[in-house]
Amino acid sequence: MTPPTTPAPRKPFAMIREFHLADWFTLGNAVCGTGAMFAMMTYLQTSEVMHVYFACGLVVAALVFDVLDGRIARWRQKTSALGRELDSLADIISFGVAPALIAYGCGMQGLYDRIILTFFVACGVSRLARYNVTAETLSEGGDKVKYFEGTPIPTSLLLVIVLFVAATQGALHESLWFGKVVLAGFTLHPLVLLFALSGSLMVSRIRIPKL
């Protein structure tokens, strides 16, 4: 009777060796998004507004990495399913969770605010999942997707810019633009409706040409 064979041990860091150059830029995107969240948590602890600036700046840096990873992948003609999934996970950190946390830190902390911010993140996750499963169809047999269905999640950078400008003008917490509304004993800051609009557009069927 032949003894069972023992599978060869996997070498340490074997997965890292599978990364292409573009994947490292994608990781830079995720690192910037995580840094933005840490910056906002520091702001909540210290109330030093410079940490809001850092958080917003890191989301901008995340977008730079996000653009570069796509350009590098096309330049080197090296794409993979791993890279696509990695890109989606990085995007949800940097352009989904991080902007929602920045909004929360800036004062959108009422119950309705939290519901809308959660809706925004859920829309971002759904948008990326839909893109991943339809990318091959949308490319129409080519190597490049011709258009997006729904607004791309990095468009949330516009919301971050709005919050950055509000921070520079001291419009945070009780001074948030458009004030607050109390409904059934719970608070809603009308500014958070921009996140509801952004999330809704992400999961819409609007076709946007990909440049």
N, C-alpha and C positions, 0 to 999 in steps of 0.2 A: 504493500500500500504506500502510495507516494505521500510524504508528509506535506501538510499545507504550507504554501509559500508565504513568507512574511513580506508585506509590502515594504518597499524601500522607504526609509524615513525621508520626510520632506525637509529640504534644506531651509535654514532660517532665511527670512526675507525673500523667499522665492516669489511671492506675489509682487513685491516691489520691482523685481527684475522684469516683470511683465509690463510695467508702466512705460508709455511712450513719453516723449518730451512734453507734448501737449497736456498729458495727465498731471504733470508736476505743476503746470500753471493752473489747472483746475483745482488742485489742492491749495494753491495760493489763494484762490477765490474763497474756498471754505475757511481757510485760516483767517482771512480778513473779516469774514462774516462772524466767526466766533469771537474775534477780537472786538468787533463792534458791540456784541452782546455783553462782553465783560466790561467794556467801557461804560455802557449804560448802567450796569449793576453797580459800578463804582460811583457813578453819578447819584444813584439812589442812596448810596451810603454817605456821600460827602457833600452833595448839593453843589459841587463845583461845575459850573456850566461848561468848562473846557472839555469835560469828558463827553458831553453831548456832541461837541464839535469833532472830537476824536472818533466817536461812533459813526457819525455821518460821513466823515472822511474815509473811514475804512470800508464803508459800503461803496463809495466811489472807487476805491482801490480794487474792491472785489469785481466791479464791473470791468475795469481795465484787464484784470486777469481773465475774466470770462470772455472778453473779446479776443484776447491774445491766444487763448487755448484753441479757439476755433480757427483762427488764422494759421496758427502753427500746424494744426492737424491737416488743413487743406494744403499747406505748403509742402509738408513732408509726405502727404498722401498716405497717412497712417491713422486710421480710425478703428475703433473696436467697440464691441458691446460694453466692455468694461468702462471705456472712456465715456460713453453716452450715459451710463448709469451714474458714474462718478460726477459727471457734469450736473445731472439733475439733483443729486443729493447736495452738492455744493450750492446750487442755485436756491434750493429751498431754505438753506441756512442763511445765505447772504441777502436774498431778496424777498424772503417770506418771513421767517422767524425774526431776523434782526430788525427789519423795519417795524414789525408789530411791537417788539420790545422797546424800540426807540419811542414809538408813540405812547406806549404805556408809561415809560419813564418820564415823558414830557407832560404827563398829566391826564391822559385818557384812561382813567382807572375805575370809572363807574361800571356797574354791572352790564349795562347796554354796550358800553365801550368794549369791554372784554369779550362779549359775545360777537361783536362785529370784527374785532381783531382776530378772534379764533376763526370766524368765517373766512376772513381774508387769507389766513394761512392755509385753511382747508382748500380754498379755491386754487391757491398756488400749487399745492400738492396734486390736486386733480388735474390741473392744467399740464403739469410736467408728465404725469402718468399718461394722459391722453396723447401727448406729443410722442412719447417713447413708443407707444403701441401703434401709432399711425404714421410715423416718420417715413417708413418704406413706401407706404401708399402715397403720401404727399410728395415724395420725390419723383413720382411718375416714372420709375425705372431708371432715373439718373442717380448721380452721386450726391446731389444737393437738394434739400427741401426747397420747393418753389415758394411756399407761403406758409404763414402761421395761421392756425385756427384759434382765435382769441388773442388778446394782447400778450406778448411774452412777459414772463415774470420779472425780468430786469427793469421793466418800465416802472416798477415800484420805487426806483431811484427818484422819480419825480416827487413822490410823497416824502422821501427823506430830505430832499432839497427844501420842500415847504417847511418841514420841521426844523431844519437848520436855520432858515431865515427867521422863523418864529423865535428860536433860541437867541439869535443875535439881537433881537428886539425885546428880549425879556418876556415874551409872550408864552410863558410856561405855567403849568398848574392852574392856579386860580385866574391867571391872566391870559389863558389860551384864547386865541381868536374865536369869535362867535360865542364865547361864554359857555354856559351849560344849561341843560333843561332837565327838570326833575319830573319823571313820569312814574306814577304808582309807587312813589318813594325811592325810586332808583334813578341814578344819574346818567345822562347822555350828553357828551360833548359833540355838538354838530360837526366839528372838524373831522371826527372819526368817520363820518359818512363818505369822505374821500376814499377811505380804505374799502368801504362797502362797494363803491363804484368800481374801484380798481379790481377787486376780486371778481365782481360780476362780469367785467369785460374780459378777464382772463379765461373764464369758462364759457364765454359766448362762442358763437359760430362765425364771428366776424373774420373775414379773410384779410390778412395783412401780408403784402409781399415781403419776402426775405431778401434783404440787400446782400 
